[in-house]
Amino acid sequence: MPRTGQDYLASLRDGRAVWLDGELVKDITEHHAFRNTARSIADLYDLAADGPARDVLTVQPEGTEQRILRAYHVPRTHSELVERRAAFKTWSEASYGFLGRSPDYMATGIAGFVSAPEMFAGAEFDGRDNLAAYHRRMTEGSLYQAFTITNPQIDRTKSASEQEEDDLYVRVVKERDDGIVVRGAKMIGTAAVFGDEIIVGTIEPLAPQDVDYALCFSVPIDTPGLKFISRTSYEAGARSVFDNPLSSRFDENDALLVCDDVFVPWENVLTYRNVDATFQMWWGTPAYTNFVHQASVRYWTKLEFLTGLAILLAKSNNTYHLPPVQMQLGRLIGWLNIAKSMVLAAETEYEQIGGAGGPVHISREIASAHRAMAGDLYPKVLAELKMLAGGGLIQLPASGYDLDHPELGRLVAKYVRSPGTPAEQRIKLLKLAWDALGSEFASRHEQYERFYHGAPHVYLPGILRDGRPDLLEAFTQSCLDGYELGEGPGTGAGSHGGR
């Protein structure tokens, strides 16, 4: 049985080194910058542990006696992909799509690793046994796997080994009989402070000479020498759930990971001094495609929320029936259904590994296309909502406390309302809209949706790589081959009369 929310919260009280505003946070479950989000994650575990969603979120693999989180399960049929999508949808709806790195994200990546374990078999280090034990440990414990797999933005024109200092990126500084010692930094640890373990690797290509940096491992968050330097906490800046309904509960935070001579036991190492394996574990297995499966479902859920918000704004402003507004709402619903359709299509066009009965994953081609679509579309969705909201987003009472004041409450009730929407309801709606569209929390989410699957110069060439350009080229070439110089209108192979 997956652990409960209380089990999860108890696991966070382990002395992990989280730094915020120049201070070491003693207990993130009680600190005002993290406690509400920690409880939002705990609620996800409670949904899986008991209640009507248990059978959606968990599965009992054949031949076992324990139910596990469905995200850790390796699907082998189209129906199992659909069942996994239902689990993604259930958890994403609990945060309206605003917890991007919920525990199922990396869980499904680990399921991708074990779908193609041969990628971890190097000539000098074979990580397959460690991988199997790692998957078992994470699955049986329902653990929350956080990750940092990007090098800091020091100098992108130089490889890891060409940087001016040796310890800018995570590398091996000592090899021992019982493990290795690593030093350096990684970004971006989204939700890392809320994890049970942190997997540290490199998703971008490494140069052949970067063998000291070519490794991947997972260690508990409280491992001595691990430091997490948190960005500004939007939860800490939230005044109340009334005034900041999203940022007060769903700020998953982002942190820089610093390894200060961290010891990693051999059994926790997945790849070691192998440039190809360290890169291909993400791209040569279904891991990254599985990431997109979870993320595309969450994105679809987020667009459902934002489109619903747009409808509520239009009705609150009494503009819902105006033709230009209906055109805007229709555009949003169209975009929403594009996002939904891409998920369903990617599942229908699934790919199988190793023949009948082997693991399956969504279409790589459609997954790559979704990455491009989502990052480009999200700012347009926000722009449409801002136009629908108008000046109401700016002219808002400072807080809900204004409603409690005898004099202010009377004025607010009179002037901050609309037909059919009393002042309190209108303020709540606009506070929600501002948190989703205009706050610092909202700006972070816009940047997140643009870059969390990589920069455009990384994923757009990936579409060319995964999109079978040879077939497109052949199709167009067939048109060129169908006519000759000098042929007039109506005489080519494509005309009714033929040649």
C-alpha positions in Angstrom: 0.0 0.0 0.0 1.4 3.4 -0.9 2.3 5.6 2.1 -0.1 8.2 3.4 0.3 11.9 3.5 1.4 11.9 7.1 4.0 9.3 6.3 5.3 11.6 3.6 5.4 14.7 5.9 7.2 12.7 8.5 9.9 11.8 6.0 10.6 15.5 5.3 11.8 16.0 8.9 15.2 14.6 8.3 17.5 17.6 8.7 17.9 18.3 5.0 20.0 21.4 4.2 17.6 23.9 2.6 18.8 27.5 2.5 16.4 30.4 2.0 17.1 34.1 2.5 20.5 33.4 4.1 19.1 31.1 6.7 19.1 27.3 7.1 15.5 26.0 7.2 15.2 23.6 10.1 11.9 22.0 9.1 10.2 22.6 5.8 6.9 21.1 7.0 6.5 24.0 9.4 8.4 26.8 7.6 6.1 29.4 6.1 7.8 29.2 2.7 7.2 25.5 2.2 4.6 24.0 4.6 1.4 24.5 2.5 3.0 23.1 -0.6 4.3 20.1 1.4 0.7 19.5 2.5 -0.6 19.8 -1.0 1.9 17.0 -2.0 0.8 15.0 1.1 -2.8 15.2 -0.2 -1.7 13.5 -3.4 -0.3 10.6 -1.4 -3.6 10.4 0.6 -5.5 10.2 -2.7 -3.4 7.2 -3.7 -3.5 5.5 -0.3 -7.2 5.4 0.3 -10.5 6.6 -1.1 -12.2 6.3 -4.5 -9.2 7.3 -6.5 -7.0 4.5 -5.1 -7.6 2.1 -8.0 -6.9 4.9 -10.5 -3.6 6.0 -8.9 -2.3 2.6 -8.0 -1.9 -0.9 -9.5 -1.1 -4.3 -8.2 1.4 -5.8 -10.7 0.8 -9.4 -11.7 2.4 -11.9 -9.3 2.8 -9.4 -6.5 0.9 -8.7 -3.3 1.6 -4.9 -3.0 -0.2 -2.1 -4.8 2.2 0.5 -6.2 1.9 4.0 -7.7 0.8 3.5 -11.3 3.5 5.9 -12.4 6.2 3.4 -11.5 4.5 0.6 -13.4 5.9 -0.3 -16.8 2.9 -0.3 -19.3 2.8 -3.1 -21.9 -0.5 -2.3 -23.7 -2.3 0.7 -25.0 -5.0 0.2 -22.3 -2.2 0.4 -19.6 -1.1 3.7 -21.2 -4.6 5.0 -20.9 -4.8 3.9 -17.3 -1.6 5.7 -16.5 -3.0 8.8 -18.2 -6.0 8.6 -15.9 -3.6 8.5 -12.9 -1.7 11.6 -14.2 -5.0 13.4 -14.7 -6.2 12.7 -11.2 -3.1 14.1 -9.5 -2.8 17.1 -11.9 -6.4 18.1 -11.3 -5.7 18.2 -7.5 -3.4 21.2 -8.2 -5.2 22.5 -11.3 -2.0 21.7 -13.3 0.3 24.0 -11.2 2.4 21.2 -9.6 4.6 20.4 -12.6 7.1 18.1 -10.8 4.6 16.1 -8.7 6.0 12.7 -7.6 4.6 10.9 -10.7 6.8 12.9 -13.1 10.2 11.3 -12.3 8.5 8.0 -11.3 7.4 7.6 -14.9 10.9 8.4 -16.0 12.3 5.6 -13.8 9.8 3.3 -15.4 11.3 4.4 -18.7 14.8 3.5 -17.5 13.8 -0.1 -16.6 12.1 -0.5 -19.9 15.5 -0.4 -21.7 18.1 -1.5 -19.1 20.7 -2.3 -21.7 21.4 1.5 -22.0 23.0 1.3 -18.5 25.5 -1.5 -19.5 28.9 0.1 -20.1 32.2 -1.6 -20.8 33.7 -0.5 -17.5 30.6 0.0 -15.4 27.4 -2.0 -15.6 24.6 -0.2 -13.9 21.8 -2.7 -14.7 21.7 -4.4 -11.3 21.8 -1.0 -9.5 19.0 0.2 -11.8 16.8 -2.8 -10.9 17.4 -2.3 -7.2 16.8 1.5 -7.5 13.4 0.9 -9.3 12.4 -1.6 -6.6 13.4 0.8 -3.8 11.5 3.7 -5.2 8.4 1.6 -6.1 8.1 -0.2 -2.8 8.6 2.9 -0.8 6.3 5.1 -3.0 9.2 7.6 -2.8 9.3 11.0 -4.3 12.2 11.2 -6.7 13.4 14.7 -7.3 16.1 15.5 -9.9 18.7 17.9 -11.2 20.0 17.1 -14.6 21.2 20.5 -16.1 24.6 22.1 -15.6 24.6 25.7 -14.3 24.6 28.5 -16.9 28.3 29.4 -16.5 29.6 29.4 -20.1 27.5 27.5 -22.6 30.2 27.8 -25.3 32.6 25.5 -23.3 32.2 21.8 -22.4 32.3 20.8 -18.8 36.0 20.0 -18.7 36.8 23.3 -20.5 35.4 25.6 -17.8 37.8 27.9 -15.9 37.2 26.1 -12.6 36.9 22.3 -12.1 34.1 22.2 -9.6 31.4 24.3 -11.4 29.5 21.1 -12.5 29.1 17.9 -10.5 32.1 15.6 -11.1 33.9 12.8 -9.4 36.8 14.0 -7.2 37.6 10.8 -5.4 37.0 7.1 -6.0 36.8 4.7 -3.0 36.2 1.0 -2.5 32.7 1.6 -1.3 31.7 4.5 -3.6 32.6 7.9 -5.0 32.9 11.4 -3.8 31.4 14.2 -6.0 31.6 18.0 -6.0 29.9 20.7 -8.0 26.5 22.1 -8.8 23.4 21.3 -10.8 20.2 23.2 -11.7 17.2 23.4 -11.8 15.9 21.5 -8.8 12.2 22.1 -9.3 10.4 20.7 -6.1 13.7 19.2 -5.1 13.4 20.3 -1.5 10.2 18.2 -1.2 11.7 14.9 -2.5 12.9 11.8 -0.7 15.9 11.3 -3.0 17.6 13.4 -5.7 18.8 11.9 -8.9 21.8 13.8 -10.3 22.7 13.4 -14.0 23.2 15.2 -17.3 20.6 15.4 -19.9 22.6 17.5 -22.4 25.4 15.9 -24.5 28.8 15.7 -23.0 32.1 16.0 -24.9 34.2 12.8 -25.1 36.8 14.3 -22.7 34.1 15.0 -20.0 34.3 11.5 -18.5 34.8 13.0 -14.9 31.3 14.6 -15.4 29.7 11.6 -17.1 27.8 10.0 -14.2 24.3 9.6 -12.8 23.4 8.7 -9.2 20.5 9.0 -6.7 21.0 9.8 -3.0 18.7 10.7 -0.1 18.0 14.4 0.2 19.5 14.5 3.7 22.9 13.1 2.5 25.7 15.0 4.2 27.2 17.7 1.9 24.0 18.2 -0.2 22.9 21.8 -0.1 19.7 23.3 -1.7 19.7 27.0 -2.3 16.1 28.1 -2.8 14.8 30.8 -5.0 12.3 33.4 -3.6 9.4 31.6 -2.1 6.0 32.8 -3.5 4.3 30.8 -0.8 6.1 32.9 1.8 4.9 36.1 0.1 1.3 35.0 -0.1 -0.9 36.9 2.3 -3.7 34.3 2.5 -5.5 31.6 0.5 -8.1 34.3 -0.3 -5.6 36.7 -1.8 -3.2 34.1 -3.3 -5.2 30.9 -3.9 -2.5 29.3 -6.1 0.9 30.5 -4.9 -0.1 29.9 -1.2 -0.6 26.2 -1.9 1.2 25.1 -5.0 4.6 26.8 -5.1 6.8 23.8 -5.8 9.9 25.9 -5.5 13.1 25.7 -7.5 16.6 25.3 -6.0 20.2 25.1 -7.0 21.8 21.9 -5.9 25.4 22.1 -4.5 27.4 18.9 -3.8 30.1 19.7 -1.3 32.2 16.5 -1.3 29.1 14.2 -1.2 29.7 10.5 -0.8 27.7 8.2 -3.1 27.7 4.4 -2.5 28.4 2.3 -5.5 24.9 0.8 -5.3 23.4 4.2 -5.9 25.4 4.8 -9.1 23.5 4.2 -12.4 26.2 5.4 -14.9 29.8 6.1 -14.3 32.5 7.7 -16.5 30.5 6.8 -19.6 29.5 9.8 -21.8 27.2 7.8 -24.1 25.3 6.0 -21.3 24.9 9.2 -19.2 23.2 10.9 -22.2 21.3 7.9 -23.7 19.7 6.9 -20.4 17.3 9.8 -21.0 17.0 9.7 -24.8 17.7 6.0 -25.7 15.1 4.8 -23.2 11.4 5.8 -22.9 12.3 8.0 -19.9 12.0 11.4 -21.6 9.0 10.3 -23.7 7.4 9.2 -20.4 8.1 12.7 -19.0 6.2 14.2 -21.9 3.2 11.8 -21.3 2.9 13.1 -17.7 3.5 16.7 -18.6 1.2 16.8 -21.6 -1.7 15.5 -19.4 -0.8 18.1 -16.7 -0.7 20.8 -19.5 -4.1 19.7 -20.8 -5.4 20.0 -17.2 -3.9 23.4 -16.8 -5.6 24.7 -20.0 -8.9 23.3 -18.7 -8.5 25.4 -15.6 -7.4 28.6 -17.5 -10.2 28.2 -20.0 -12.7 27.8 -17.2 -11.2 30.9 -15.6 -11.8 32.8 -18.9 -15.4 31.8 -19.0 -16.0 32.9 -15.4 -14.3 36.2 -16.1 -16.4 36.9 -19.1 -19.6 36.0 -17.2 -18.5 38.1 -14.2 -17.9 41.1 -16.5 -21.3 40.5 -18.2 -19.5 40.2 -21.6 -20.0 36.5 -22.2 -22.6 36.9 -25.0 -20.7 39.5 -26.9 -19.5 38.1 -30.3 -15.8 39.2 -29.9 -15.7 37.6 -26.4 -17.3 34.4 -27.7 -14.6 34.3 -30.4 -11.9 34.6 -27.8 -13.5 31.8 -25.7 -13.8 29.6 -28.8 -10.1 30.1 -29.5 -9.2 29.0 -26.0 -11.4 26.0 -26.2 -9.9 25.1 -29.5 -6.4 25.3 -28.1 -7.5 23.2 -25.1 -8.8 20.5 -27.4 -5.6 20.6 -29.4 -3.6 19.8 -26.3 -6.1 17.0 -25.3 -6.1 15.5 -28.8 -2.3 15.4 -28.9 -2.3 13.3 -25.7 -4.9 10.8 -27.1 -3.1 10.7 -30.4 0.3 10.0 -28.8 -1.2 7.1 -26.9 -3.0 5.7 -29.9 0.3 5.8 -32.0 2.2 4.1 -29.2 5.5 2.4 -29.7 6.7 -0.9 -28.4 10.1 -2.1 -27.2 11.4 -5.5 -28.0 8.3 -6.9 -29.8 5.0 -8.2 -28.6 4.6 -8.1 -24.8 7.4 -5.6 -24.4 7.1 -2.2 -22.7 5.2 0.6 -24.6 5.4 4.3 -24.6 3.6 7.2 -26.4 4.7 8.2 -29.9 8.1 10.0 -29.8 7.1 12.0 -32.9 3.9 13.4 -31.3 5.7 13.9 -27.9 8.3 16.0 -29.6 5.6 18.0 -31.4 3.8 18.6 -28.1 6.9 20.1 -26.5 7.0 22.7 -29.3 3.3 23.4 -29.2 3.0 23.8 -25.4 5.9 26.3 -25.0 4.7 28.4 -27.9 1.0 28.3 -26.9 1.0 29.0 -23.2 1.9 32.8 -23.5 -0.9 33.2 -26.0 -3.4 31.6 -23.6 -2.3 34.0 -20.9 -2.6 37.0 -23.3 -6.2 36.0 -24.2 -7.2 35.8 -20.5 -5.5 39.2 -19.7 -7.6 40.8 -22.5 -10.8 39.3 -21.1 -10.0 40.4 -17.6 -9.1 44.0 -18.5 -8.4 46.6 -15.8 -10.2 44.6 -13.2 -6.9 42.7 -12.6 -5.2 46.0 -11.6 -7.9 47.7 -9.6 -8.3 45.2 -6.8 -8.6 45.8 -3.1 -5.3 45.1 -1.3 -6.6 42.1 0.5 -9.8 40.3 1.6 -9.5 42.1 4.9 -11.0 45.2 3.3 -14.3 43.4 3.2 -14.3 43.1 6.9 -13.9 46.8 7.6 -17.3 48.5 8.2 -16.6 51.5 6.0 -14.3 50.0 3.4 -16.6 46.9 3.2 -19.6 49.1 2.3 -17.6 50.9 -0.4 -16.1 47.7 -1.9 -19.5 46.1 -1.9 -20.9 49.0 -3.9 -18.1 49.6 -6.4 -16.3 46.3 -6.9 -19.2 44.2 -8.2 -20.9 43.4 -11.5 -24.4 42.2 -12.4 -25.0 38.8 -10.8 -21.6 38.8 -9.1 -21.4 40.3 -5.5 -18.2 42.0 -4.6 -16.7 39.2 -2.5 -17.2 36.7 -5.3 -15.8 39.0 -7.9 -12.7 39.8 -5.8 -12.1 36.1 -5.2 -12.3 35.5 -8.9 -10.0 38.4 -9.8 -7.5 37.4 -7.1 -7.4 33.9 -8.6 -6.9 35.4 -12.0 -4.1 37.6 -10.9 -2.3 34.7 -9.2 -2.6 32.7 -12.4 -1.8 35.5 -14.9 0.0 38.5 -13.4 1.8 37.6 -10.2 5.4 36.6 -9.7 4.1 33.1 -9.3 2.4 33.4 -12.7 5.5 34.8 -14.4 7.5 31.8 -13.1 4.9 29.4 -14.6 5.0 31.1 -18.0 8.8 30.7 -18.0 8.5 27.2 -16.7 6.1 26.2 -19.5 8.5 27.6 -22.1 11.6 26.0 -20.8 10.9 23.0 -18.6 11.4 20.6 -21.5 14.5 22.4 -22.7 15.3 25.5 -24.7 13.7 25.8 -28.2 17.1 25.3 -29.9 17.2 21.9 -28.2 13.7 20.6 -28.7 12.9 22.0 -32.2 15.8 20.1 -33.9 14.4 17.1 -31.9 11.2 17.4 -33.9 13.2 17.1 -37.1 15.0 14.1 -35.7 11.9 12.3 -34.5 9.5 13.4 -37.2 10.7 11.2 -40.1 11.7 13.9 -42.5 12.6 11.2 -45.0 8.9 10.4 -45.5 8.0 14.0 -45.9 10.8 14.5 -48.4 9.8 11.4 -50.4 6.1 12.6 -50.5 7.0 16.0 -51.8 9.6 14.5 -54.2 6.8 12.4 -55.7 5.1 15.6 -56.8 8.2 16.8 -58.5 8.6 13.5 -60.2 5.1 13.6 -61.5 5.6 16.3 -64.1 8.1 17.4 -66.7 9.4 20.7 -68.0 7.0 22.1 -70.6 3.8 20.4 -69.3 0.9 22.8 -69.4 -2.1 23.1 -67.1 -4.3 20.0 -66.9 -1.7 17.8 -68.5 0.3 16.6 -65.5 0.0 13.3 -63.6 -2.2 15.0 -61.0 -4.8 16.1 -63.6 -8.0 14.3 -64.3 -6.8 13.1 -67.7 -3.4 11.8 -66.6 -0.4 12.0 -69.0 
